[in-house]
């Protein structure tokens, strides 16, 4: 029995899809063994050989002993159209299976080891648990925990994401991506800033609260290159591209300083800091700002101070340079309290002898004098 046309198809598909011809032939032979066993009068055991040059198919029936060893073997290739149809159907099933298997392997090999890379995908499916992205040659899953909070993604949206993990599972390669990871900001900025790609400028650290604000510390290895200016771009053109991709998330670029106090002061921008007191042993920083800058330095719900602390690695405590007015008034009131006690009625002048609402003696004297002068 010859399968010339099938062999040609196998060779063509093997070249196009990167599937090994031997692997296809082995799977096809196993499928033919199963087809042979279903034919009338077939032996219980058999093996099939396929000549890779001619496509000649030969079926050998086998007799085994109790230990599974072959004690007799003879050719028993079925004749007729029935087995040919079975062989053709088996070939089709094997090819479909092998192509799916080969595609899964190719995708896995393509994405294996690419954790941390940036990919662009089109939103295919959205539900409360995850988002499916079409990467063109594969699909990626964006879990709910890796989405930007409150970001609305709709079918057809084109978005960028960071590869977190690539797993080789029975159903195929599973690519897990993230849009909330801090390194997504790093990769997006690298797309816009050539100085980051060539190593002139380096990102030292990133602190991010997805969907709200990110702070990036950068340093230059060339004294002629301003790292902050390189990342921000002319009129903010470079960093604006990152902000747009992150759907409006604010991005602050801060120049890394060896002087921790100076770095923390800049990291608290846009607030203006008057003084930073560093405790190296406790890894704390006491920051002094003017009264009108206090809320700006702390940020909404403490966000600005929190991100500056993550960026620097120090616990940041922000204080005003003046005491609240209420506290000063309380201090004055407390200092005057003993004088009022000395003027209180004594045993010689009992309190009950002075009717409620009547002024003291001096006030009583001054009253008539004022009246007479009028």
Protein Blocks (a to p, Z undefined) as FASTA:
>chain_A
ZZfklmmmmmmmmmmnopafklmmmmmmmmmmmmmmmpghiafbdcddddfknopacddd
ddddfkopafbdcddddedjklmmmmmmmmmmmmmmmmmmmmmmmmmmmmgopgoiacdd
ddfbdcfkbccddehjaccdddfklpcehiacdehiacddddfbdcddfkbpcddddfkb
fklmmmmmmmmmmklmnomaccfbdcddehiaccdddddfbfkbcfklmmnogghlmmmm
mmmmnnopacddddddfblmlmmmmmmpcbdcfbdcddfklopacddddfklmmmmnogg
hlmmmmmmmmnopacddddfbdcfklmmmmmmmmmmmmmmmmpccfklcfklpcghiacf
klmmmmmmmmmmZZ
